[in-house]
Amino acid sequence: MGGNGAMADNTDNIIVDTATRIFQDLCEPNTVNEAEQGVWPKALWHALEESGLTLTWVPDELGGAGAALADGFAVLRAAGRFAAPVPLAETLMAGWLLTQAGISVPGGPLTIAPIHADGRIALTADGALSGRARRVPFARNAGHIAVLARRGDETVVALVAATGLPISQATSLAGEPRDDVSFDGAVPMAVRPGPINQDLLVSFGAAVRLQQMAGALEKILEQSVQYALDRSQFGRPIAKFQAVQHNLAMLAGEVAAASAAADAAAEACASPDIAIGEIAIAKVRGGEAAGTGAAIAHQVHGAMGFTYEHSLHHATRRLWSWREEFGNEAVWAARLGRMVVERGADELWPFITAGS
């Protein structure tokens, strides 16, 4: 389902280097704050699009970069580090979904629907869609939406222009658009059968969010260490206090766990059928790391970290938001339990060690 699964550990990766430079130059804390107030970060998005990063997972023959899955996941980790307030993850996912069905990918910001396992969108006999999708990321900003729909017993991928769709606007805890969209009567620009069902789409989305979460956790560790070195109490940096050192060590452990979970999920996406069991394990551990890591970072920063003026909240509010999307750790833990029970006692050990 999509290329080289080994997560690249090459710091000279030109794709990741390009993304990092763009984020460093054009994703300042004020840009993130303004985006939350409804200001579209035009310069940031234009730079990402001009560099070809928005088409990372689109094959060469369809006008994209044709990069490996690993490269796109690495770009998303960088985006998570900078709390990039643009639908880069959603555009990459939409491009991936459309190309699975052989549909050309349009330019501009994209998103996907439905993102929840309970999503039900149908393609009727007259060629129009019916149904609604809830909490669609960045729907109001997207020019097109890649939709996974049912046509009878068949799963199809549809490309839908967002203009004119009834959109009920809402936001995530991080202040990012999470909109309800009605597709009733919408006629797709293109429809083709695809090998992806809703289960696989949600699993792939979970792997995407894990990369963003790992990047955000790396950022808050960096911020917490620097703050502990800069902040003095009783005449010395708080980094000298054993309790703070203990907290920072715990945070570093959670960051390492989240990074390993994100990489495992990314590699699971490269297997022929997407290894959902491995993604389930990764989403559980990654979600736990996000919750614990965010809490520790705020403990280290104290009251300062809760102020709107301090950029720590850019990462922590996204961590709390992202861990809920495509299923939180409780949802995936329950699913993991059902998978174990269905396989029976004799298959427990092979199931646990399958990805090792």
C-alpha positions in Angstrom: 0.0 0.0 0.0 2.6 2.4 -0.5 6.3 2.2 -0.6 9.3 1.9 1.7 8.2 1.4 5.2 11.5 1.7 7.0 11.6 5.0 8.8 14.7 6.9 7.5 17.2 7.9 10.1 19.1 10.1 7.6 19.5 13.7 8.8 20.5 14.7 5.3 17.1 13.8 3.9 16.4 16.7 1.6 12.6 16.4 1.9 12.7 16.7 5.7 15.4 19.4 5.6 13.3 21.4 3.2 10.2 21.1 5.4 12.2 22.1 8.5 13.6 25.2 6.9 10.1 26.3 5.8 8.7 25.8 9.3 11.6 27.6 10.9 11.1 30.6 8.6 7.4 30.8 8.3 5.8 29.1 11.3 6.6 31.5 14.2 4.5 31.4 17.4 2.5 34.4 16.2 1.6 32.6 13.0 0.1 29.8 15.1 -1.8 32.3 17.3 -3.2 34.2 14.3 -4.3 31.0 12.6 -6.4 30.2 15.7 -8.1 33.6 15.3 -9.0 32.6 11.7 -6.1 34.1 9.8 -5.0 31.7 7.0 -1.2 31.3 7.1 -0.9 32.1 3.4 2.9 32.4 3.2 3.5 29.1 5.0 1.0 27.2 2.9 2.4 28.7 -0.4 5.9 27.7 0.6 4.9 24.1 1.4 3.0 23.8 -1.9 5.7 25.4 -4.0 8.2 23.0 -2.6 6.1 20.0 -3.5 5.7 18.8 0.1 1.9 18.8 -0.1 2.2 16.1 -2.8 4.8 14.0 -1.0 2.8 10.8 -1.3 1.5 11.4 -4.8 3.3 9.3 -7.5 5.3 11.0 -10.2 2.9 9.9 -12.9 0.1 11.8 -11.1 2.2 15.0 -10.7 3.5 14.4 -7.2 6.8 14.0 -5.5 6.6 10.2 -5.5 8.4 10.0 -2.1 8.3 6.9 0.2 5.8 6.7 3.0 8.7 7.1 5.4 9.6 10.5 4.0 6.0 11.8 4.4 5.8 10.6 7.9 9.1 12.3 8.7 7.7 15.6 7.3 4.7 15.2 9.5 6.9 14.8 12.6 8.6 18.0 11.7 5.2 19.7 11.3 4.2 18.4 14.7 7.3 20.0 16.2 6.3 23.4 14.9 2.5 23.0 15.5 2.0 24.0 11.9 -1.5 25.4 11.7 -2.2 24.1 8.2 -3.8 20.9 6.8 -0.5 19.4 5.7 -1.3 16.0 7.3 -4.8 16.0 5.8 -3.6 17.0 2.4 -1.0 14.2 2.4 -3.6 11.7 3.5 -6.1 12.9 0.9 -3.4 12.6 -1.8 -2.6 9.1 -0.6 -6.2 8.0 -0.6 -6.9 9.5 -4.0 -3.9 7.8 -5.6 -4.9 4.5 -4.1 -7.9 4.7 -6.5 -5.9 6.2 -9.3 -7.5 9.7 -9.1 -5.5 12.7 -10.0 -4.8 15.0 -7.0 -5.8 18.7 -7.3 -3.7 21.5 -6.0 -4.5 23.5 -2.9 -5.3 22.4 0.7 -7.2 19.1 0.9 -8.9 17.1 3.6 -10.5 13.7 4.0 -13.9 12.3 5.2 -15.0 10.5 7.2 -12.2 10.3 9.8 -14.3 8.4 12.4 -15.0 4.7 12.3 -18.7 5.5 12.5 -18.7 7.6 9.3 -21.3 6.5 6.7 -21.3 8.2 3.3 -23.0 6.5 0.4 -22.9 7.0 -3.4 -26.5 6.7 -4.6 -27.7 5.3 -7.9 -28.0 8.7 -9.4 -24.3 9.4 -8.9 -24.7 11.8 -5.9 -23.5 11.4 -2.4 -25.6 11.2 0.8 -24.6 11.3 4.4 -22.6 13.6 6.8 -19.2 13.5 8.3 -18.4 14.9 11.7 -15.3 16.8 12.9 -13.6 16.9 9.5 -10.2 18.6 9.9 -9.9 22.0 8.1 -13.0 21.4 6.0 -13.6 25.2 5.8 -10.1 25.7 4.4 -10.1 22.8 1.9 -10.6 23.3 -1.8 -11.5 19.6 -2.2 -12.3 16.7 0.0 -11.3 13.0 -0.6 -14.3 11.0 0.5 -14.5 7.3 1.2 -18.0 6.1 0.4 -20.1 3.0 -0.1 -21.7 2.1 -3.4 -23.8 -0.9 -2.5 -21.3 -3.5 -1.2 -18.4 -1.7 -2.8 -16.0 0.9 -1.3 -15.2 3.8 -3.6 -13.1 6.9 -3.3 -14.6 10.2 -4.5 -13.1 13.6 -5.1 -15.5 16.3 -4.0 -15.2 20.1 -4.5 -15.8 21.7 -1.1 -17.4 24.8 -2.5 -21.1 24.9 -1.8 -21.1 22.0 0.7 -23.0 22.8 3.9 -20.3 23.1 6.6 -21.0 23.6 10.3 -17.9 25.1 11.8 -16.3 24.0 15.1 -12.8 23.9 16.5 -10.6 21.4 18.3 -9.1 22.0 21.7 -6.1 23.4 19.8 -8.3 25.9 18.1 -8.0 24.2 14.7 -11.0 23.7 12.4 -13.0 20.5 13.0 -16.2 20.9 10.9 -19.3 18.9 10.3 -19.9 18.5 6.6 -23.1 17.4 4.8 -22.5 15.6 1.4 -26.2 15.2 0.6 -26.7 15.7 -3.1 -23.1 16.5 -3.8 -21.9 15.1 -7.2 -18.2 14.0 -7.1 -15.7 15.2 -9.7 -14.3 11.7 -9.9 -15.3 8.3 -8.4 -13.3 5.1 -8.6 -13.2 1.8 -6.6 -10.4 1.7 -4.1 -8.6 -0.9 -2.0 -9.0 1.1 1.2 -12.0 0.6 3.6 -13.0 2.8 6.5 -11.0 0.6 8.9 -7.8 1.0 7.0 -8.3 4.7 6.6 -8.8 5.2 10.3 -5.7 3.1 11.0 -3.6 5.1 8.6 -4.9 8.3 10.2 -3.9 7.0 13.6 -0.4 6.5 12.3 -0.4 10.0 10.9 -1.4 11.5 14.2 1.2 9.5 16.0 3.9 11.2 13.9 2.6 14.6 14.7 2.3 13.7 18.4 5.9 12.5 18.4 7.1 15.7 16.9 5.1 17.8 19.4 6.5 15.8 22.3 10.1 16.3 21.1 9.3 20.1 21.1 8.0 20.2 24.6 11.0 18.2 25.9 13.3 20.8 24.3 11.3 23.6 25.7 11.1 22.1 29.2 14.9 21.4 29.4 15.6 25.0 28.2 13.1 26.5 30.7 14.6 24.5 33.6 18.1 25.8 32.7 16.9 29.4 32.3 14.5 29.6 35.3 16.2 30.3 38.7 14.8 29.6 42.1 16.6 30.1 45.4 19.6 31.3 43.6 20.1 28.5 41.1 18.5 27.1 37.9 15.6 24.8 38.7 17.3 22.2 36.5 19.6 21.6 39.5 16.7 20.4 41.7 16.4 16.7 41.9 12.6 16.7 41.5 12.8 18.7 38.3 15.6 16.4 37.0 13.3 13.5 37.8 10.4 15.1 35.8 12.7 15.8 32.9 13.9 12.2 32.8 10.4 10.9 32.9 9.4 13.3 30.0 12.4 12.1 28.0 11.2 8.5 28.5 7.7 9.4 27.3 9.2 11.1 24.2 11.3 8.1 23.4 8.3 5.8 23.8 6.2 8.0 21.5 8.9 8.2 18.9 9.2 4.4 18.8 5.4 4.0 18.7 5.2 6.4 15.8 7.9 4.6 13.9 6.3 1.2 14.5 2.9 2.5 13.2 4.6 4.0 10.1 6.2 0.8 9.3 3.0 -1.1 9.8 1.4 1.2 7.2 3.9 -0.1 4.6 2.9 -3.7 5.0 0.6 -5.0 2.1 -2.6 -4.9 4.2 -1.6 -2.3 6.8 -0.8 -4.1 10.1 -3.7 -2.8 12.2 -2.7 -4.8 15.3 0.7 -3.0 15.4 -1.0 0.4 14.9 -3.4 -0.4 17.7 -0.4 -1.1 20.1 1.3 2.1 18.9 -1.7 4.3 19.3 -2.3 3.1 22.9 1.3 3.8 23.9 1.6 7.0 21.9 -1.7 8.3 23.5 -0.4 7.5 26.9 2.9 9.3 26.2 1.0 12.4 24.9 -1.1 12.7 28.0 1.7 12.1 30.5 4.3 14.1 28.6 2.0 17.2 28.3 1.3 17.0 32.0 5.0 16.8 33.0 5.9 19.7 30.7 3.3 21.9 32.4 4.6 20.8 35.8 8.1 21.9 34.9 7.0 25.2 33.5 4.5 25.9 36.3 2.0 28.7 35.9 4.0 30.2 33.0 3.3 27.3 30.7 -0.5 27.9 31.0 -0.4 31.4 29.8 -1.5 32.1 26.2 1.7 34.2 25.7 3.9 31.2 26.2 4.1 28.9 23.2 4.1 25.6 25.2 0.4 25.4 24.7 0.8 25.2 21.0 2.1 21.7 21.4 0.2 20.5 24.5 -3.2 21.5 23.3 -2.5 19.7 20.0 -1.3 16.7 21.9 -4.6 16.5 23.8 -6.6 17.1 20.6 -4.6 14.6 18.3 -4.7 11.8 20.8 -8.5 11.8 20.5 -8.6 11.7 16.7 -8.8 8.5 14.8 -9.6 6.8 18.1 -8.0 7.5 21.5 -6.0 5.0 23.4 -9.0 3.6 25.2 -10.8 2.9 21.9 -7.7 1.2 20.5 -7.0 -0.7 23.7 -10.6 -2.1 23.5 -10.0 -3.0 19.9 -6.7 -4.7 20.7 -8.4 -6.8 23.4 -11.0 -8.0 20.9 -8.3 -8.9 18.4 -6.5 -11.0 21.0 -9.7 -12.7 22.1 -10.7 -13.5 18.5 -7.3 -15.1 17.8 -7.4 -17.4 20.9 -4.8 -18.3 23.4 -2.5 -20.2 21.0 -2.1 -17.1 18.8 -1.4 -14.7 21.7 2.4 -14.9 21.6 2.7 -14.8 17.8 0.4 -11.8 17.8 2.4 -9.9 20.4 5.8 -10.6 18.7 4.7 -10.3 15.1 6.3 -6.9 14.7 9.5 -7.6 16.5 
